[in-house]
């Protein structure tokens, strides 16, 4: 694997994806986007994978968003294509069937925060700074920020943050419900891995069904959401893991889920 994206695997079925351009604040260059897309395709269909952690290299930046230095050399058509590729890449992360944790190790601005918003759970180092800063550059968030942020923290507060292009610290992000937990920088990855292990102990089919039910249900009315939940629940009924869960409960032992 190229050095722009690094991937390691834990024996618990967790993959750690690291954005590795610390000299450029882990900005989303074309090379990084292409590699990240390739990794997402690989992980999507991996039956042994139960959870994914996304983080950045170094302590200063999770991801600075689009590579503006690279963009300055683009014409209008190339800019449009790049913006579309960023949106596609971020959506591909949101659409992964496995739970995804963003371990925000430093600043996450613009597309960097949009990348984190596409993850299911966000934890951050106490030094992290985040914001959708696009309006200060004469543009708007174009990779899901105007849609995902309001769904996470509410419309009014999302408008305030986007309209002002304000940068907030980890403590305020936690108060808003934008991140779940703040930890010391040195403990961030260990905390993410520990959370991933806690998730990975559970049945893979059930995890994916629960994620689908939540994500799709949040986009509709309650009655339709309950129907979506019913259909997702039905996916788990015929699985070997469901029977294993029942037997393990009866026998007072830890279940051995195999993802089938």
Residue pairs with C-beta under 8 A, 6 or more apart in sequence:
1 7
1 35
1 39
2 31
2 35
3 20
4 19
4 20
4 21
4 29
4 31
4 32
4 35
5 17
5 18
5 19
5 20
5 32
5 35
5 36
5 39
6 17
6 18
6 20
6 57
7 15
7 16
7 17
7 18
7 39
8 15
8 16
8 18
9 15
9 16
10 16
10 193
10 196
10 197
12 50
12 51
12 196
12 197
12 200
13 48
13 49
13 50
13 51
13 200
13 204
14 49
14 50
14 51
14 52
14 53
14 193
14 196
14 197
14 200
15 43
15 46
15 49
15 51
15 52
15 53
16 52
16 53
16 55
16 189
16 193
17 36
17 39
17 52
17 53
17 54
17 55
18 55
18 56
18 57
19 26
19 32
19 36
19 54
19 55
19 56
19 57
19 62
19 63
20 26
20 56
20 57
21 27
21 29
21 32
21 57
22 56
22 57
22 58
22 60
22 61
24 64
24 67
24 69
25 60
25 61
25 63
25 64
25 107
26 32
26 56
26 57
26 58
26 61
26 62
26 63
26 64
26 112
27 63
27 64
27 65
27 66
27 67
27 68
27 69
27 70
27 112
28 63
28 65
28 66
28 67
28 86
28 89
28 111
28 112
28 115
29 67
29 70
30 67
30 70
30 82
30 85
32 67
33 82
33 85
33 86
33 89
36 89
37 88
37 89
37 92
40 89
40 92
40 93
40 96
41 92
43 49
43 52
43 96
43 98
44 96
44 97
47 204
47 259
48 259
49 98
50 98
50 99
50 196
50 199
50 200
50 204
50 207
50 259
51 98
51 99
51 100
51 101
51 196
51 199
51 200
51 207
52 96
52 98
52 99
52 100
52 101
52 196
53 100
53 101
53 102
53 103
53 189
53 192
53 193
53 196
54 93
54 100
54 101
54 102
54 103
54 115
54 116
54 119
55 62
55 102
55 103
55 104
55 105
55 188
55 189
55 192
56 62
56 63
56 104
56 105
56 106
58 105
58 106
59 105
59 106
59 125
59 127
59 185
60 106
60 107
61 105
61 106
61 107
61 108
61 112
62 102
62 103
62 104
62 105
62 106
62 107
62 108
62 112
62 115
62 116
62 128
63 108
63 111
63 112
63 115
63 116
64 107
64 109
64 110
64 112
65 109
65 110
65 111
65 112
65 113
65 114
66 82
66 83
66 86
66 110
66 111
71 79
71 82
74 82
83 142
83 143
86 111
86 114
86 142
86 143
87 142
87 143
87 144
89 143
90 111
90 114
90 115
90 118
90 143
90 144
91 118
91 144
93 100
93 115
93 118
93 119
94 118
94 119
94 144
94 148
94 215
97 208
97 211
97 212
98 204
98 207
98 208
98 211
99 120
99 121
99 199
99 207
99 211
100 118
100 119
100 120
100 121
101 119
101 120
101 121
101 122
101 123
101 192
101 195
101 196
102 115
102 116
102 119
102 121
102 122
102 123
103 123
103 124
103 188
103 189
103 191
103 192
104 116
104 122
104 123
104 124
104 125
104 128
104 130
104 170
104 179
104 188
105 124
105 125
105 128
105 185
105 188
105 189
106 125
106 127
106 128
106 129
107 128
107 129
107 130
108 115
108 116
108 128
108 129
108 130
108 131
109 129
109 130
109 131
109 132
109 133
109 167
110 131
110 132
110 133
110 134
110 141
110 145
111 143
112 130
113 130
113 131
113 132
113 145
114 132
114 141
114 143
114 144
114 145
114 148
115 143
116 122
116 130
117 144
117 145
117 148
117 149
117 152
118 144
118 148
120 211
121 180
121 195
122 178
122 179
122 180
123 179
123 180
123 181
123 182
123 183
123 188
123 191
123 192
123 195
124 130
124 170
124 173
124 174
124 179
124 181
124 182
124 183
124 188
125 170
125 182
125 183
125 184
125 185
125 188
126 170
126 171
126 182
126 183
126 184
126 185
127 170
127 185
128 169
128 170
128 173
128 179
128 182
129 167
129 168
129 169
129 170
130 167
130 168
130 170
130 173
130 178
131 161
131 165
131 166
131 167
131 168
132 141
132 145
132 149
132 161
132 162
132 165
133 165
133 167
134 140
134 141
134 142
134 145
134 162
134 165
135 162
135 163
135 164
135 165
136 165
140 146
140 162
141 149
141 162
145 162
146 158
146 162
149 158
149 161
149 162
149 178
150 158
150 159
151 218
152 158
152 177
152 178
153 161
153 176
153 177
153 178
157 176
160 166
161 168
168 176
170 179
170 182
171 182
173 179
174 180
174 181
174 182
181 191
183 191
199 207
201 254
201 257
202 257
203 236
203 239
203 241
203 242
203 244
203 245
203 255
203 257
203 259
204 241
204 257
204 259
205 235
205 236
205 239
205 241
205 259
205 260
206 236
206 239
206 241
206 242
209 232
209 233
209 235
209 236
210 232
212 228
212 232
213 225
213 228
213 229
213 232
213 233
216 225
216 228
217 224
217 225
217 226
217 228
217 229
218 225
220 228
236 242
239 260
240 258
240 260
241 255
241 257
241 258
241 259
241 260
244 255
244 256
244 257
244 258
245 255
245 257
247 255
248 254
248 255
248 256
249 255
